[in-house]
């Protein structure tokens, strides 16, 4: 279980982001989701495979590239979407 702390942090950040989106704060929630995925990319790039646990899917380069692409997409989406009118 101690090996899975990176995954638990990423899942916690993702769950927090989804909860914020559910509370009708789309931009902030997407930004939190993007930061959680960005953290996953950072952890995958820095830590050895035996310490990353279930964040290992393919090769390190492919995992980091996919995670960075997803993170940047979410972060850009959260910045580009116009604020809700209210």
Wavefront OBJ file of the C-alpha trace (Angstrom):
o trace
v 0.000 0.000 0.000
v 2.890 2.375 0.683
v 3.941 2.096 -2.971
v 0.645 3.529 -4.125
v 0.928 7.005 -2.524
v 1.465 8.716 -5.914
v -1.671 7.135 -7.324
v -3.653 7.992 -4.190
v -2.599 11.648 -4.430
v -3.541 11.794 -8.116
v -6.902 10.133 -7.485
v -7.557 12.451 -4.547
v -6.791 15.489 -6.681
v -8.998 14.161 -9.461
v -11.868 13.449 -7.079
v -11.526 16.930 -5.604
v -11.597 18.445 -9.089
v -14.698 16.462 -10.028
v -16.413 17.483 -6.795
v -15.669 21.139 -7.545
v -17.095 20.703 -11.074
v -20.200 19.090 -9.560
v -20.584 22.152 -7.322
v -20.927 24.234 -10.507
v -17.392 25.650 -10.633
v -16.332 24.253 -13.999
v -13.188 26.324 -14.539
v -11.741 25.729 -11.070
v -12.572 22.022 -11.179
v -10.938 21.571 -14.587
v -7.875 23.403 -13.340
v -7.670 21.063 -10.337
v -8.053 18.041 -12.624
v -5.307 19.354 -14.885
v -3.008 19.915 -11.917
v -3.647 16.372 -10.668
v -2.731 14.939 -14.074
v 0.291 17.240 -14.263
v 1.395 15.918 -10.868
v 0.996 12.370 -12.224
v 3.271 13.252 -15.155
v 5.849 14.770 -12.816
v 5.830 11.780 -10.494
v 6.047 9.362 -13.416
v 8.998 11.283 -14.858
v 10.955 11.564 -11.602
v 10.366 8.431 -9.553
v 11.687 4.978 -10.486
v 9.189 2.381 -11.682
v 9.267 0.411 -8.436
v 8.164 3.530 -6.486
v 5.421 4.773 -8.837
v 3.163 1.753 -8.475
v 0.066 1.665 -10.660
v 0.925 4.881 -12.531
v 3.166 2.739 -14.744
v 1.262 1.825 -17.896
v 3.778 1.761 -20.755
v 7.264 3.132 -21.143
v 8.232 6.188 -19.094
v 8.460 8.444 -22.158
v 5.034 7.443 -23.466
v 3.381 7.731 -20.044
v 4.820 11.196 -19.441
v 3.938 12.377 -22.958
v 0.318 11.229 -22.666
v -0.093 12.652 -19.160
v 1.428 16.000 -20.153
v -0.837 16.199 -23.200
v -3.928 15.512 -21.093
v -2.826 17.930 -18.369
v -2.142 20.757 -20.801
v -5.472 20.137 -22.541
v -7.366 20.369 -19.240
v -5.473 23.442 -18.088
v -5.958 25.219 -21.425
v -9.648 24.266 -21.374
v -10.061 25.735 -17.905
v -8.446 29.014 -19.010
v -10.162 29.340 -22.405
v -13.755 28.580 -21.399
v -15.590 31.834 -20.722
v -16.838 32.367 -17.162
v -20.439 31.500 -16.408
v -22.923 34.334 -16.486
v -24.672 34.802 -13.241
l 1 2 3 4 5 6 7 8 9 10 11 12 13 14 15 16 17 18 19 20 21 22 23 24 25 26 27 28 29 30 31 32 33 34 35 36 37 38 39 40 41 42 43 44 45 46 47 48 49 50 51 52 53 54 55 56 57 58 59 60 61 62 63 64 65 66 67 68 69 70 71 72 73 74 75 76 77 78 79 80 81 82 83 84 85 86
